[in-house]
């Protein structure tokens, strides 16, 4: 038996007018069936270009642009997660799912937004994620988040804080400790550090991520958070290509687990991701993730067709739209 690997990605485009904002969103999932000595079989959901998964969103209320962008982001995320849930519930033969980005909803502060609509959308999205985690656990599916680019220094800072604890045991660190290493570390992100330390096929240690969820749980402000997230989230860095930076990969475990089992799961994930991410020495993302992004992104002619059709329908109903000045300069 081979492996069924699914990846999902989405994209959105927006057109902002003086009194209204319109957004088009779509999401596509790609399923690869990998089997040794066989050409991979590929399926697309709902279709090759996402024509059956378009969504049009309009904002008629006068909001600041940050709020509008937050709404679009939440809508986009919900469409992607809902597509995965529908796929799992129709087809339980999936072995691994790759989400483009984190496997945990972010940013968590939107849960407490003063904008009631944003707060409700966020809460709905939390439930969609909880449904996804439950589906994956029920069907034995490994869910991972593959983050293309990140500037976080969480693991680097953790290692920096641990150096003094290692000093009594590891004499080889003496020269390093003599340096002003805390200042040096300030210039390094996790990606920057592990790009220097790892060689192809190696991974970093695993570490806890998404600690902001734990902080909210501890405060008791949102008592339903433990219901949504009775899980522990981990991340690690995997060097998949010789000349590319490491990938940050995230996964979850049940709260009642051992660190040894979490480490074994990271090894299993690495063994699956490496062969499908190392075909190009200069670009180390998993093939399904690359294909999902390629299919999901809006093409220029696609954008023109969508907005021209929208404007034409509005004109037929006696509605004309005035673009913002920045988009209609006469010079």
MOCOR-V167468 format. One record per residue. PHI is phi in radians with two decimals (* if undefined). NEAR is the number of other C-alpha atoms within 12 Angstrom. D_LAST is the distance of its C-alpha to the last C-alpha in Angstrom with 1 decimal. Layout:
# MOCOR-V167468
phi: (PHI	PHI)
near: (NEAR	NEAR)
d_last: (D_LAST	D_LAST)
This chain:
# MOCOR-V167468
phi: (*	-1.54	-2.12	-1.74	-2.02	-2.00	-2.32	-2.21	-2.65	-2.48	-2.58	-2.48	-2.33	-2.26	-2.24	-1.85	-1.86	-1.13	-2.07	-2.70	-2.20	-2.07	-2.36	-1.93	-2.29	-2.67	-2.38	-2.36	-1.93	-2.06	-2.01	-1.84	-1.90	-1.74	-2.51	-0.99	1.14	-2.24	-1.27	-1.11	-1.68	-2.17	-2.22	-2.12	-2.28	-1.39	-2.81	-1.03	-2.04	1.34	-1.09	-1.68	-2.40	-1.44	-2.37	-1.95	-2.12	-2.17	-2.09	-1.76	-1.51	-1.28	-2.09	-1.28	-1.11	-1.10	-1.17	-1.11	-1.11	-1.12	-1.09	-1.07	-1.08	-1.15	-1.07	-1.10	-1.09	-1.12	-1.08	-1.12	-1.17	-1.13	-1.08	-1.11	-1.06	-1.10	-1.10	-1.09	-1.26	-1.66	-2.47	-1.58	-1.54	-1.24	-1.74	-2.55	-2.08	-1.93	-1.63	-1.36	2.09	-1.27	-1.53	-2.03	-1.05	-2.45	-1.40	-1.13	-1.13	-1.14	-1.07	-1.91	-1.07	-1.27	-1.36	-1.04	-1.13	-1.13	-1.06	-1.19	-1.06	-1.13	-1.11	-1.10	-1.16	-0.99	-1.17	-1.14	-1.13	-1.06	-1.12	-1.14	-1.04	-1.12	-1.07	-1.15	-1.15	-1.12	-1.76	1.17	-1.67	-1.48	-1.87	-2.27	-1.88	-1.98	-1.75	-1.14	-2.35	-2.57	-1.88	-1.12	-2.16	-1.02	-1.25	-1.05	-1.14	-1.11	-1.13	-1.05	-1.22	-1.61	-1.04	-1.13	-1.22	-1.42	-0.93	-1.16	-1.70	-1.96	-1.17	-1.15	-1.49	-1.03	-1.13	-1.14	-1.21	-1.16	-1.26	-1.47	-1.15	-1.13	-1.25	-1.10	-1.10	-1.03	-1.55	-1.98	-1.57	-1.03	-1.06	-1.09	-1.17	-1.37	-1.18	-1.47	-1.61	-1.60	-1.87	-0.91	1.46	-1.61	-2.23	-1.42	-1.19	-1.54	-2.61	-1.16	-2.28	1.10	-1.22	-1.13	-1.14	-1.10	-1.11	-1.19	-1.07	-1.15	-1.27	1.34	-1.10	-1.97	-1.19	-1.44	-0.98	-1.05	-1.16	-1.25	-2.25	-1.44	-2.41	-1.99	-1.89	-2.20	-2.45	-2.74	-1.96	-2.17	-1.53	-1.72	-2.37	-1.05	-1.91	-2.01	-1.30	-1.12	-1.58	-1.59	-2.07	-2.09	-2.65	-2.19	-2.31	-1.07	-1.03	-1.59	-2.52	-1.79	-1.13	-1.14	-1.18	-1.13	-1.16	-1.13	-1.16	-1.09	-1.12	-1.10	-1.04	-1.06	-1.16	-1.48	-1.27	-0.97	-1.11	-1.74	-2.22	-2.00	-1.31	-2.10	-1.14	-1.82	-2.58	-1.95	-1.55	-1.06	-0.97	-1.05	-1.16	-1.11	-1.16	-1.08	-1.13	-1.05	-1.36	-1.42	-1.14	-1.30	-1.53	-1.02	-1.18	-1.14	-1.08	-1.06	-1.10	-1.08	-1.30	-1.13	-1.14	-1.11	-1.11	-1.11	-1.15	-1.16	-1.10	-1.10	-1.77	1.32	-1.93	-2.04	-1.99	-1.87	-1.23	-1.18	-0.99	-1.08	-1.78	-2.31	-1.15	-1.46	-2.37)
near: (11	19	26	29	42	45	47	52	46	45	35	33	31	28	33	30	24	21	20	25	31	30	31	37	38	45	43	46	45	45	38	35	27	27	18	13	8	12	11	20	19	24	26	32	35	26	22	24	29	34	21	16	26	29	26	23	27	24	26	16	16	16	20	17	18	15	23	28	24	27	35	35	32	36	36	36	39	34	35	44	43	34	37	42	32	21	30	35	20	14	19	23	25	33	31	39	49	47	44	41	33	32	38	40	36	23	22	27	20	26	29	19	20	12	21	15	24	28	23	20	28	32	29	24	33	34	26	31	36	29	26	38	37	27	28	33	23	17	23	18	32	38	43	43	37	39	33	28	22	21	18	23	22	29	30	31	23	22	25	27	17	16	26	20	15	17	18	13	11	14	15	13	18	16	13	19	23	14	13	12	22	21	12	16	24	19	17	25	28	36	33	27	28	29	28	21	21	27	20	32	31	27	34	34	30	33	30	27	30	28	22	19	33	25	18	21	22	15	14	13	15	21	16	20	26	23	19	27	33	23	31	30	35	36	41	39	49	44	40	38	30	24	19	29	36	44	43	49	47	38	44	41	33	21	19	12	17	13	21	13	18	29	25	18	29	36	26	19	39	39	20	30	40	32	25	32	33	29	20	19	19	17	23	35	40	45	35	39	37	32	32	40	33	25	30	38	27	28	19	11	11	22	23	18	15	26	24	16	14	24	22	17	15	14	13	11	11	10	14	17	23	17	18	15	12	12	13	12	8	6	6)
d_last: (62.2	58.7	55.9	53.4	50.2	47.3	43.8	41.2	37.4	34.6	30.9	28.5	24.9	23.2	20.6	20.0	19.3	19.7	23.4	24.6	24.3	25.5	26.9	28.6	31.3	33.9	36.7	38.9	42.3	43.7	47.4	49.0	52.7	53.9	57.4	59.0	59.1	57.1	53.5	51.5	51.1	47.7	47.1	43.9	43.8	43.0	41.7	40.0	36.4	36.9	36.3	39.2	38.0	34.6	34.1	31.5	31.1	29.5	29.2	29.4	30.7	28.5	28.9	27.3	25.4	28.3	30.7	28.6	28.3	32.1	32.9	31.0	32.8	36.1	35.7	34.8	37.8	40.1	39.2	40.0	43.3	44.4	43.9	46.2	48.8	48.9	49.4	52.2	54.0	53.9	54.7	56.8	57.1	54.1	55.1	52.0	48.6	45.6	42.9	39.6	39.6	42.3	45.2	45.1	42.6	40.3	39.3	42.6	41.4	39.6	43.1	43.3	39.9	40.0	37.9	40.8	38.9	37.8	41.4	42.8	40.5	41.6	45.2	44.9	43.4	46.3	48.7	47.0	47.4	51.0	51.6	50.2	52.4	55.4	54.7	54.5	57.7	59.5	58.7	59.0	55.4	53.9	50.5	48.3	44.8	43.1	40.3	38.0	36.6	38.1	38.1	41.3	44.2	46.8	49.4	48.8	49.5	52.5	53.9	53.4	55.3	58.1	58.8	61.3	63.1	63.5	64.8	68.5	68.6	66.5	67.5	64.9	62.2	63.8	61.6	58.5	59.5	60.1	56.4	53.9	52.9	51.3	48.7	48.1	47.7	44.8	42.7	43.6	42.4	44.8	43.0	43.1	46.8	48.0	46.0	48.3	51.4	51.5	52.1	51.4	53.2	54.0	53.0	53.0	55.3	54.4	53.3	52.8	49.2	47.7	49.9	47.8	49.3	52.8	51.8	50.9	54.1	56.2	54.9	55.9	52.9	52.1	55.5	54.3	52.5	55.8	56.1	52.7	53.2	56.9	55.7	55.2	52.0	52.0	49.6	50.1	48.3	49.1	48.4	47.9	46.5	47.5	44.1	42.2	42.4	44.9	44.0	44.7	46.8	48.0	51.0	53.3	57.0	59.4	60.2	63.7	63.3	64.4	62.1	64.0	62.9	59.2	59.4	61.0	58.2	55.7	57.8	57.7	54.0	53.6	55.9	53.9	50.4	51.2	52.1	49.0	46.6	47.9	47.3	44.4	45.2	41.6	40.6	43.2	42.1	44.4	43.8	43.7	41.1	38.9	39.4	38.8	35.4	34.5	35.5	33.9	30.3	27.8	26.6	23.1	24.6	26.7	23.9	22.1	25.5	26.4	23.3	23.2	26.9	26.5	23.8	26.0	29.1	27.6	26.4	30.0	31.2	29.0	26.6	22.9	20.6	17.5	15.3	14.5	11.4	10.7	10.6	8.7	5.4	3.8	0.0)
